[in-house]
Amino acid sequence: QVQLVESGGGSAQAGGSLKLSCSASGYIFSRCGVMMWYRQAPGKERELASSINNDGTRTYVDSVKGRFTIAQDNAQNTLYLQMNDLKTEVTAVYYCAAPIRVAFYSGRYHVVCDGSRNYWGRGTRVTVSS
């Protein structure tokens, strides 16, 4: 089985910083080419906040460009999201996501790369106050 576990969330003041981490068991982050951070703000749809490809290409939602940095440590199999100059509008639950599905066949679980769906962690809550 695969588990993605986020940590590092919490409460912070506007202008402060937080660093989110995502570790995994049963899955190597570099296997399927991309890892992602999604977020879901209160009353809003979940959205892609940032992604990083195996070639180092990074994407960010416009509202966080210049303030967030995504990184992946393959030796530690850990994904990070450094969040600086926090603003109240980044308050959300942040989820680590991998483009995989887990299938059971031949008597065991198999991890399959699948760009049409995401495998999620349980999320870590970030609350920014002014």
Backbone as a printed PyTorch tensor [residue, N CA C, xyz], in Angstrom:
tensor([[[  0.8420,  -1.1860,   0.0000],
         [  0.0000,   0.0000,   0.0000],
         [  0.8760,   1.2340,   0.0000]],

        [[  0.3100,   2.3310,  -0.4320],
         [  1.0150,   3.6000,  -0.5020],
         [  0.4340,   4.5600,   0.5290]],

        [[  1.3010,   5.2450,   1.2090],
         [  0.8700,   6.3140,   2.1050],
         [  1.6790,   7.5640,   1.8180]],

        [[  0.9840,   8.6670,   1.6400],
         [  1.6020,   9.9850,   1.5440],
         [  1.2400,  10.7240,   2.8220]],

        [[  2.2410,  11.2560,   3.4980],
         [  1.9960,  11.8890,   4.7890],
         [  2.5540,  13.3000,   4.7790]],

        [[  1.6550,  14.2700,   4.9130],
         [  2.0560,  15.6670,   4.9450],
         [  2.3030,  16.1080,   6.3840]],

        [[  3.1800,  17.0780,   6.5350],
         [  3.4400,  17.6780,   7.8410],
         [  3.9160,  19.1060,   7.6510]],

        [[  3.9800,  19.8380,   8.7440],
         [  4.5210,  21.1870,   8.6880],
         [  3.4910,  22.2880,   8.6910]],

        [[  2.2310,  21.9420,   8.5770],
         [  1.2030,  22.9680,   8.6200],
         [  1.0450,  23.5260,  10.0190]],

        [[  0.2160,  24.5340,  10.1300],
         [ -0.0260,  25.1550,  11.4180],
         [ -0.5310,  26.5620,  11.2450]],

        [[ -0.4190,  27.3290,  12.2930],
         [ -0.8700,  28.7170,  12.2740],
         [  0.3330,  29.6410,  12.1690]],

        [[  0.1560,  30.7010,  11.4080],
         [  1.2390,  31.6680,  11.2290],
         [  0.6350,  33.0530,  11.0200]],

        [[  1.4490,  34.0390,  11.2670],
         [  1.0480,  35.4150,  11.0120],
         [  1.3340,  35.7820,   9.5680]],

        [[  0.5670,  36.6790,   9.0390],
         [  0.8450,  37.1980,   7.6960],
         [  2.2680,  37.7330,   7.6540]],

        [[  2.9390,  37.4220,   6.5670],
         [  4.3260,  37.8110,   6.4200],
         [  5.3130,  36.7760,   6.9020]],

        [[  4.8240,  35.7760,   7.6010],
         [  5.6760,  34.7210,   8.1130],
         [  5.9270,  33.6280,   7.0900]],

        [[  6.4990,  32.5270,   7.5780],
         [  6.8650,  31.4120,   6.7040],
         [  6.4610,  30.0840,   7.3260]],

        [[  6.1980,  29.1380,   6.4690],
         [  5.9910,  27.7510,   6.8680],
         [  6.6330,  26.8640,   5.8140]],

        [[  7.0580,  25.6900,   6.2290],
         [  7.6030,  24.7160,   5.2790],
         [  6.8510,  23.4170,   5.4380]],

        [[  6.1840,  23.0170,   4.3750],
         [  5.4480,  21.7700,   4.3660],
         [  6.3430,  20.6510,   3.8450]],

        [[  6.1280,  19.4610,   4.3650],
         [  6.8500,  18.2770,   3.9110],
         [  5.8560,  17.1760,   3.5960]],

        [[  6.2420,  16.3180,   2.6710],
         [  5.4440,  15.1420,   2.3300],
         [  6.3880,  13.9630,   2.1910]],

        [[  6.1840,  12.9490,   2.9790],
         [  6.9730,  11.7320,   2.8740],
         [  6.0650,  10.6040,   2.4290]],

        [[  6.6820,   9.5430,   1.9100],
         [  5.8860,   8.4520,   1.3680],
         [  6.4160,   7.1090,   1.8230]],

        [[  5.5040,   6.1920,   1.9460],
         [  5.8740,   4.7910,   2.0790],
         [  5.2230,   4.0450,   0.9260]],

        [[  5.9400,   3.1020,   0.3650],
         [  5.4010,   2.2990,  -0.7240],
         [  5.4510,   2.9550,  -2.0880]],

        [[  6.1000,   4.0800,  -2.1860],
         [  6.1660,   4.7650,  -3.4740],
         [  7.4080,   5.6450,  -3.5280]],

        [[  8.0790,   5.6060,  -4.6700],
         [  9.2360,   6.4540,  -4.9060],
         [  8.7810,   7.6700,  -5.7070]],

        [[  9.0110,   8.8540,  -5.1870],
         [  8.4660,  10.0740,  -5.7900],
         [  8.8770,  10.2770,  -7.2440]],

        [[ 10.0440,   9.8510,  -7.6080],
         [ 10.5310,  10.1180,  -8.9560],
         [  9.9900,   9.1300,  -9.9870]],

        [[  9.2200,   8.1710,  -9.5420],
         [  8.8360,   7.0810, -10.4350],
         [  7.9320,   7.5290, -11.5830]],

        [[  6.9690,   8.3950, -11.3140],
         [  5.9580,   8.7150, -12.3220],
         [  6.0820,  10.1340, -12.8580]],

        [[  7.2080,  10.7710, -12.6270],
         [  7.5380,  11.9730, -13.3690],
         [  7.1560,  13.2940, -12.7490]],

        [[  6.2190,  13.3050, -11.8320],
         [  5.7770,  14.5830, -11.2750],
         [  5.2230,  14.3610,  -9.8770]],

        [[  5.4040,  15.3530,  -9.0240],
         [  4.7520,  15.3830,  -7.7230],
         [  4.0870,  16.7470,  -7.5660]],

        [[  3.0440,  16.7900,  -6.7810],
         [  2.2240,  17.9860,  -6.7300],
         [  1.8030,  18.3530,  -5.3140]],

        [[  1.5890,  19.6220,  -5.1000],
         [  0.9040,  20.1310,  -3.9200],
         [ -0.4130,  20.7520,  -4.3900]],

        [[ -1.5020,  20.2660,  -3.8480],
         [ -2.8130,  20.8680,  -4.0480],
         [ -3.2220,  21.5550,  -2.7520]],

        [[ -4.2170,  22.4180,  -2.8670],
         [ -4.7650,  23.0400,  -1.6650],
         [ -6.2690,  23.2430,  -1.8220]],

        [[ -6.9320,  23.2440,  -0.7010],
         [ -8.3700,  23.4880,  -0.6970],
         [ -8.6840,  24.4890,   0.3980]],

        [[ -9.0500,  25.6780,  -0.0180],
         [ -9.4250,  26.7300,   0.9180],
         [-10.8710,  26.5250,   1.3550]],

        [[-11.2430,  27.0650,   2.4900],
         [-12.6230,  26.9090,   2.9780],
         [-13.6360,  27.3770,   1.9490]],

        [[-14.5710,  26.5050,   1.6140],
         [-15.6280,  26.8590,   0.6790],
         [-15.2320,  26.8830,  -0.7750]],

        [[-14.0270,  26.4100,  -1.0760],
         [-13.5500,  26.4440,  -2.4570],
         [-13.1720,  25.0530,  -2.9420]],

        [[-13.0250,  24.9540,  -4.2650],
         [-12.6000,  23.6920,  -4.8600],
         [-11.1080,  23.4770,  -4.6020]],

        [[-10.7220,  22.2070,  -4.5940],
         [ -9.3010,  21.8970,  -4.4950],
         [ -8.6110,  22.3560,  -5.7680]],

        [[ -7.4420,  22.9730,  -5.6150],
         [ -6.7150,  23.4600,  -6.7760],
         [ -5.2480,  23.0770,  -6.6910]],

        [[ -4.6300,  22.9840,  -7.8620],
         [ -3.2040,  22.7000,  -7.9310],
         [ -2.4500,  23.9540,  -7.5340]],

        [[ -1.6370,  23.8460,  -6.4960],
         [ -0.8480,  24.9870,  -6.0450],
         [  0.5330,  24.9930,  -6.6880]],

        [[  1.1230,  23.8150,  -6.8160],
         [  2.4750,  23.7420,  -7.3430],
         [  2.7840,  22.3100,  -7.7670]],

        [[  3.7070,  22.1850,  -8.7230],
         [  4.1420,  20.8650,  -9.1490],
         [  5.6170,  20.9150,  -9.4860]],

        [[  6.2390,  19.7360,  -9.4610],
         [  7.6410,  19.6200,  -9.8500],
         [  7.8170,  18.3340, -10.6370]],

        [[  8.4600,  18.4550, -11.8180],
         [  8.7410,  17.3040, -12.6610],
         [ 10.1210,  16.7430, -12.3650]],

        [[ 10.3620,  15.5440, -12.8540],
         [ 11.6750,  14.9280, -12.6470],
         [ 12.7940,  15.7440, -13.2790]],

        [[ 12.4860,  16.5280, -14.3120],
         [ 13.5380,  17.3420, -14.9380],
         [ 13.7350,  18.6690, -14.2140]],

        [[ 13.0220,  18.8400, -13.0940],
         [ 13.1740,  20.0570, -12.2910],
         [ 12.2310,  21.1780, -12.6480]],

        [[ 11.4140,  20.9750, -13.6820],
         [ 10.4520,  22.0140, -14.0500],
         [  9.4290,  22.1980, -12.9350]],

        [[  9.2180,  23.4280, -12.5510],
         [  8.2920,  23.7570, -11.4690],
         [  7.1560,  24.6230, -11.9920]],

        [[  5.9830,  24.4050, -11.4600],
         [  4.8470,  25.2720, -11.7680],
         [  4.2420,  25.7670, -10.4660]],

        [[  3.6410,  26.9520, -10.5490],
         [  2.9770,  27.5510,  -9.3950],
         [  1.6960,  28.2370,  -9.8560]],

        [[  0.6960,  28.1760,  -9.0070],
         [ -0.4870,  28.9910,  -9.2720],
         [ -0.0550,  30.4510,  -9.1640]],

        [[ -0.6400,  31.3050,  -9.9840],
         [ -0.1820,  32.6900, -10.0830],
         [ -0.1010,  33.3930,  -8.7330]],

        [[ -1.0420,  33.1170,  -7.8660],
         [ -1.1340,  33.8650,  -6.6070],
         [  0.0200,  33.5910,  -5.6460]],

        [[  0.8070,  32.5420,  -5.9050],
         [  1.9030,  32.2150,  -4.9850],
         [  3.2700,  32.3510,  -5.6310]],

        [[  3.3060,  32.7050,  -6.9010],
         [  4.5920,  32.8440,  -7.5860],
         [  5.4620,  33.8700,  -6.8770]],

        [[  6.7020,  33.5030,  -6.6930],
         [  7.6400,  34.3860,  -6.0100],
         [  7.6380,  34.2340,  -4.5060]],

        [[  6.6620,  33.5370,  -3.9770],
         [  6.5820,  33.3590,  -2.5160],
         [  6.6800,  31.8940,  -2.1020]],

        [[  6.2730,  30.9820,  -2.9480],
         [  6.3480,  29.5530,  -2.6470],
         [  7.4600,  28.9190,  -3.4760]],

        [[  8.1180,  27.9190,  -2.9110],
         [  9.1180,  27.1510,  -3.6390],
         [  8.8860,  25.6730,  -3.3730]],

        [[  8.7280,  24.9130,  -4.4570],
         [  8.5670,  23.4700,  -4.3360],
         [  9.9150,  22.8090,  -4.5660]],

        [[ 10.1780,  21.7570,  -3.8110],
         [ 11.4370,  21.0390,  -3.9650],
         [ 11.2020,  19.5710,  -3.6550]],

        [[ 12.0610,  18.7460,  -4.1970],
         [ 11.9520,  17.3020,  -4.0000],
         [ 13.3350,  16.7570,  -3.6980]],

        [[ 13.4540,  16.0500,  -2.6120],
         [ 14.7070,  15.4070,  -2.2230],
         [ 14.5650,  13.9170,  -2.5020]],

        [[ 15.1380,  13.4660,  -3.5970],
         [ 14.9670,  12.0580,  -3.9790],
         [ 15.6930,  11.1180,  -3.0250]],

        [[ 16.7800,  11.5560,  -2.4400],
         [ 17.5070,  10.7020,  -1.5020],
         [ 16.6580,  10.4280,  -0.2600]],

        [[ 15.9060,  11.4390,   0.1570],
         [ 15.0360,  11.2990,   1.3230],
         [ 13.6020,  10.9320,   0.9320]],

        [[ 13.3330,  10.9010,  -0.3730],
         [ 11.9790,  10.6350,  -0.8720],
         [ 10.9600,  11.5440,  -0.1890]],

        [[ 11.2750,  12.8320,  -0.2100],
         [ 10.4500,  13.8250,   0.4700],
         [ 10.1910,  15.0050,  -0.4500]],

        [[  8.9710,  15.4720,  -0.4100],
         [  8.5490,  16.6470,  -1.1750],
         [  8.3510,  17.7870,  -0.2060]],

        [[  8.7610,  18.9820,  -0.6230],
         [  8.6600,  20.1510,   0.2430],
         [  7.8870,  21.2730,  -0.4490]],

        [[  7.3280,  22.1340,   0.3640],
         [  6.7760,  23.3970,  -0.1350],
         [  7.1460,  24.4800,   0.8690]],

        [[  8.1100,  25.3070,   0.4740],
         [  8.5110,  26.4400,   1.3010],
         [  7.5640,  27.5920,   0.9930]],

        [[  6.9250,  28.0960,   2.0210],
         [  5.9160,  29.1450,   1.8660],
         [  6.3910,  30.3790,   2.6160]],

        [[  6.7310,  31.4240,   1.8800],
         [  7.2250,  32.6580,   2.4810],
         [  6.2340,  33.7930,   2.2710]],

        [[  6.4330,  34.8550,   3.0370],
         [  5.5730,  36.0430,   2.9130],
         [  4.1010,  35.6230,   2.8690]],

        [[  3.7300,  34.8750,   3.8740],
         [  2.3910,  34.3110,   3.8980],
         [  1.3220,  35.3950,   3.9010]],

        [[  0.2650,  35.1180,   3.1850],
         [ -0.8950,  36.0060,   3.1500],
         [ -2.1180,  35.2240,   3.6230]],

        [[ -3.1090,  35.9440,   4.1150],
         [ -4.2770,  35.2590,   4.6810],
         [ -4.9650,  34.3770,   3.6440]],

        [[ -4.8560,  34.7370,   2.3730],
         [ -5.5520,  33.9680,   1.3380],
         [ -4.9160,  32.6100,   1.0490]],

        [[ -3.7780,  32.3000,   1.6490],
         [ -3.2210,  30.9620,   1.4550],
         [ -3.7550,  29.9790,   2.4970]],

        [[ -4.5930,  30.4660,   3.3870],
         [ -5.2210,  29.5720,   4.3560],
         [ -5.9690,  28.4630,   3.6210]],

        [[ -5.6040,  27.2230,   3.9100],
         [ -6.1770,  26.0850,   3.2010],
         [ -5.6300,  24.8020,   3.8170]],

        [[ -6.2030,  23.7040,   3.4020],
         [ -5.5980,  22.4020,   3.6700],
         [ -4.7500,  22.0590,   2.4520]],

        [[ -3.5060,  21.7040,   2.6820],
         [ -2.5590,  21.4070,   1.6140],
         [ -2.3510,  19.8950,   1.5280]],

        [[ -2.4620,  19.3970,   0.2900],
         [ -2.3730,  17.9680,   0.0350],
         [ -1.2050,  17.6590,  -0.8900]],

        [[ -0.4810,  16.6390,  -0.5400],
         [  0.5330,  16.0700,  -1.4120],
         [ -0.1770,  15.0930,  -2.3550]],

        [[  0.2240,  15.0720,  -3.6240],
         [ -0.4510,  14.2020,  -4.5790],
         [  0.5440,  13.5950,  -5.5550]],

        [[  0.3010,  12.3440,  -5.8810],
         [  1.1060,  11.6220,  -6.8670],
         [  0.1780,  11.0760,  -7.9440]],

        [[  0.6130,  11.0720,  -9.2020],
         [ -0.2390,  10.6120, -10.3110],
         [ -0.2210,   9.0900, -10.4300]],

        [[ -0.7970,   8.4290,  -9.4600],
         [ -0.7310,   6.9690,  -9.4240],
         [ -2.0760,   6.3980,  -8.9920]],

        [[ -2.2280,   5.1240,  -9.2300],
         [ -3.3030,   4.3610,  -8.6120],
         [ -2.7020,   3.0670,  -8.1110]],

        [[ -3.3700,   2.5060,  -7.1410],
         [ -2.9000,   1.2580,  -6.5440],
         [ -3.8510,   0.1540,  -6.9490]],

        [[ -3.3340,  -0.8640,  -7.5950],
         [ -4.1490,  -1.9730,  -8.0800],
         [ -3.7250,  -3.2590,  -7.3860]],

        [[ -4.7020,  -4.0940,  -7.1180],
         [ -4.4090,  -5.3810,  -6.4860],
         [ -4.6340,  -6.4810,  -7.5040]],

        [[ -3.5990,  -7.1810,  -7.8380],
         [ -3.7230,  -8.3420,  -8.7020],
         [ -2.5240,  -9.2400,  -8.4900]],

        [[ -2.6610, -10.4630,  -8.9240],
         [ -1.6190, -11.4890,  -8.7280],
         [ -1.2240, -11.5760,  -7.2610]],

        [[ -2.1820, -11.3580,  -6.3920],
         [ -1.9560, -11.5710,  -4.9770],
         [ -1.2460, -10.4660,  -4.2320]],

        [[ -1.0060,  -9.3330,  -4.8890],
         [ -0.3460,  -8.2480,  -4.1870],
         [ -0.7130,  -6.9060,  -4.8020]],

        [[ -0.3480,  -5.8350,  -4.0710],
         [ -0.6010,  -4.4830,  -4.5510],
         [  0.4800,  -4.0410,  -5.5260]],

        [[  0.0410,  -3.3200,  -6.5560],
         [  0.9550,  -2.7620,  -7.5450],
         [  0.6810,  -1.2700,  -7.6690]],

        [[  1.7260,  -0.4800,  -7.7710],
         [  1.5790,   0.9560,  -7.9920],
         [  1.7020,   1.2140,  -9.4840]],

        [[  0.6970,   1.8650, -10.0470],
         [  0.6440,   2.1030, -11.4810],
         [  0.6330,   3.6030, -11.7380]],

        [[  1.5290,   4.0820, -12.5870],
         [  1.4860,   5.4900, -12.9830],
         [  0.1950,   5.7350, -13.7530]],

        [[ -0.5200,   6.7830, -13.3960],
         [ -1.8080,   7.0630, -14.0470],
         [ -2.0360,   8.5610, -14.0080]],

        [[ -1.7730,   9.2160, -15.1010],
         [ -1.9070,  10.6700, -15.1800],
         [ -3.3260,  11.1680, -15.1120]],

        [[ -4.2960,  10.2640, -15.1230],
         [ -5.6940,  10.6980, -15.1030],
         [ -6.2490,  10.8060, -13.6900]],

        [[ -5.4640,  10.4490, -12.7140],
         [ -5.9520,  10.5380, -11.3430],
         [ -4.8000,  10.8280, -10.4000]],

        [[ -5.1390,  11.2410,  -9.1810],
         [ -4.1350,  11.4960,  -8.1550],
         [ -4.3660,  10.6060,  -6.9470]],

        [[ -3.2750,  10.2920,  -6.3160],
         [ -3.2990,   9.5900,  -5.0420],
         [ -2.9500,  10.6320,  -4.0010]],

        [[ -3.7780,  10.7230,  -2.9760],
         [ -3.6820,  11.8480,  -2.0450],
         [ -3.1630,  11.4660,  -0.6720]],

        [[ -2.4960,  12.4420,  -0.0500],
         [ -2.2710,  12.3480,   1.3730],
         [ -3.5020,  12.8630,   2.0990]],

        [[ -3.4370,  12.8960,   3.4200],
         [ -4.5890,  13.3320,   4.1980],
         [ -4.6100,  14.8340,   4.4050]],

        [[ -3.5220,  15.4930,   4.0550],
         [ -3.4980,  16.9430,   4.1220],
         [ -2.9380,  17.4930,   5.4180]],

        [[ -2.4720,  18.7350,   5.3230],
         [ -2.0100,  19.4640,   6.4970],
         [ -2.5990,  20.8720,   6.4140]],

        [[ -3.1320,  21.3320,   7.5040],
         [ -3.8600,  22.6020,   7.5050],
         [ -2.9130,  23.7620,   7.7500]],

        [[ -3.0730,  24.7850,   6.9250],
         [ -2.3260,  26.0400,   7.0680],
         [ -3.3220,  27.1630,   7.3270]],

        [[ -3.0950,  27.8700,   8.4060],
         [ -3.9560,  28.9990,   8.7570],
         [ -3.0910,  30.2400,   8.9430]],

        [[ -3.3790,  31.2580,   8.1580],
         [ -2.6220,  32.5090,   8.2300],
         [ -3.5440,  33.6140,   8.7180]],

        [[ -3.1160,  34.2940,   9.7390],
         [ -3.9180,  35.3810,  10.2940],
         [ -3.2000,  36.7120,  10.1120]],

        [[ -3.9910,  37.7460,  10.0480],
         [ -3.4130,  39.0880,   9.8200],
         [ -3.0470,  39.7570,  11.1320]]])
